Structures are given as structure tokens and as C-alpha cells.
């Protein structure tokens, strides 16, 4: 079942985001221990203006548990979501690593899909002959239409499961980007 994320999903969603951020190997977050990052994501999840806060999340629930999450928002909202890391560190009485500023990723005309991930144990499960990640991506496209944006954008690593999934949906690669010293393809999909 697809639905908006709630405060109750904090544990499950924070772990999904933690695993995805670890997989991305973001240089800026390498100095943090897994426990610190987990705490930051849990506390940040409860914040409305945090990139990985619950208001930006849609979850796929299976047997009462959030097993997948997609984070997306219109480009105009992104500046209000960024750079919340420093305040989260201060709330946890931790010293933030240098250069925690997140580079804006959405292009001005986009609804940006920031993160889409499914719990490893649920990756090969289906509902009505669709994989859970297919449900989440289809829902993200629907959310973009509802927001009035005509284009969905996302950044993927070439050859990743999200890159393959986006290609199946008809996303088109428009440019190479260098984010946190890693190469990504910026993909776009016209929803209207």
C-alpha cells in the first residue's frame, strides 16, 4: 500500500535512508559513525523542513511496515530543505563535519525525486505483478502531476537499479553531473 509517511514510520524510514546514504558513499558523511548518522536521520525525520523529513516522503507499506520510501519535492521547495544538518548536529550536541552544505540538485522546472529505495529483503517481492520500487516510482510521477510540475528529475549512478527502473519508465538522460565527487546521470521525464 502506498501512502504518505507519518511520524510512526520514523524507525523504518530512517534505516532505509541510512542504508541508501551509506550505499551512495557520500564523502561529506564519511566522518560520521553509523550511530551518529542514524541519530541525525531519526531526529531529522521529525522535522518538516529537512530533506529526509516525513512531509517529503511516501512509503510503500507491506504487512504494516514501511519497506520502501521515495522522497520528492518541487524545485522551489528544495532551498528550504537544505542545510538543516548543522542544526541537527547542535540538537544532538555534536560538532558537525565541515562542508555539510548540500548542493541543490533540482533544476528550476522540476519535481525532483531525491531518493527511492526498498528494503533489501523486499527487493524481489511483488504486489499485483509490480515490484515495490515500480509502485514507488509510479507514485512519484503521480505526486509530480498533482503538484503541477510538468517534469520529474532524478540523479542516478549509471547501471544502478534506479537507472534501470527509470529507463523502463521512459526517463531520458539529459546531462552528466558531478555530485560529491561522483558521476551521476541527470534523468528527466515529462509527466504532462
N, C-alpha and C positions, 0 to 999 in steps of 0.2 A: 504494500500500500504506500502510495506517495502522499506526503503531507508536509506542511511547514514544520520546521524544527521547533521544539519547545525547550524550556529550561530543564525538564525531566531528562532530555536526551544528552545532557552535558557530558556524562562519563563516556558513553559510547561514541559520540561525535568527536570529543577531544582526542580519544585514542585513534580514531580514523584519520583525523587531521595530523596528529603526531606521526603516525606511520608514513603518511604521504610526504610530509615535510622532511622526514629522515631519508626517504627514498630519493627525494629531489637533491639532497646533499647541498643545501644552501650554505654557502660559505659564512654568511653573517650569523648563522645559528650554530655553527660548529663548536663554538666556545662554551655552549650551554650543555649541561648534563641532561640526560633524558628526563630526570626528575624535575629539573628546573623548567624545561620546555613543556613538560606535561602540566605542571602547575600553572604556567603562564597561559596555556591554551584553555585550561579549565576555568580560570578566572576571567580570561578574555571572552570566553564563550558567553558569559552572562552580560557582557557589555553590548549595548545597542550599536555603538559606533566603532566596532572592531571588525577588521576584515573577516575574521573567522568567528564572529558573534552569531548568536542564534537567529537574529532577524534576516540575515542574508542566506540562511541555509534551508534547503529542502532535503528531507530524508526519505529513504526507502526503508520501510519497516517490514520485517519478516518475523512472524511469531512473537510480536510485541517488542522487538528490539530493533533499533536503527542499525542496519547492516551496510548502508551506503549513504553518502552525503554528496550534495552538489552545492557549491557556493557561487552565486552570481548576483550581478547588480548592474544598473545603468552606469555609464562612464561618468555622468555628472555627480554621482554619489561617491565615487572612489576617493576623492581627496578628503572626505570626511571620515573615511575608514582607515586611512593610512596613518602610520606613525603613532599608533597607540601603544607600541611596545614599551616605550620609556615609562609611561605612566603605570603600565602593568608591573614593570620591574620595581618601581618605587612602592607600589602597594604591597609587593612581596618582600620589601626591604632588601632587595638585591641590587647590585651595581650592574647597569646594562652594559653589554659589549659596545664598543664603538661602532658607528655606522649602521645603526639599526633602521635607518630610513628605508622604507620600501619604495621602489621605483614604480610610479604609476604605469599600469600595463594596458589599460583600456584605451582604445582610440576614441576620439570625441563622439562619433556617431554610433557607438556600440553598446550593446548589453553584453557585459564581459563575464564569461564563465571562468572563474578563478581556479576552482578545484572541483574535481569529480573523482570519487574513489569508492570502492566497495571492499568490505572486509574480506580478507584472503579466503576464509572458509566458505564465503558466499559467492565467490567469483564465477563459478561454473553452475550456479543454480538459476533456474528459470521460473517465471510465472507467466502463464498464457503464451508459452513459447518465445518469450523475450528474456534476455539476460537482464539482471538487475541494473547494470550500467546503461543498457539501452533505455530502460524505463527512465532513469535519471536524466539522460541526455535529451530524450524526447520531452520530458517535463521542463527542462531548462529552456528549450526552444519555445514551449508554450508560455513560460513565465516572461520571456522576452517579448512575445507578441502582446501579452497583457499589459506590459509596461509601456507599450507604444514604440519601442525601438524596432527598427527595421533590419538591423544586422546584429548577429551574435559573433563575438570574437573570443578566441581562446589561444593560448600558447601551449604547445606540446613539444616533447622531445621526439625527433624523428624515430620511427619504428616502435614507439611505445604503444601500449594497448589503447590509450586515449586517442593517439594519432590514427590508429586503425579504425577505431569506432567512429571518429569524426569523418573519416573518408567514406565510410559506409553510409553516413547520413548526408553526404554531399558537401561537406566543408571544403573550401578551396584555400590552398596555401597562398599567401599574399606577400610575405617577406620573411627574411631571417632576422632574428633578434638575438641580442646577447644580454641575457639576464643573469646576474650574479656569476659572471664569467663562464656561463654555459650557453651553448647554442640551442635556440628554440625556433620552431616554425610558428609564425602567427597565422592562424586559420580564421576564415570568415565564412559566415553562412547567412544568406538573405532569407528572412522569415516572412516578409510581406511581398 
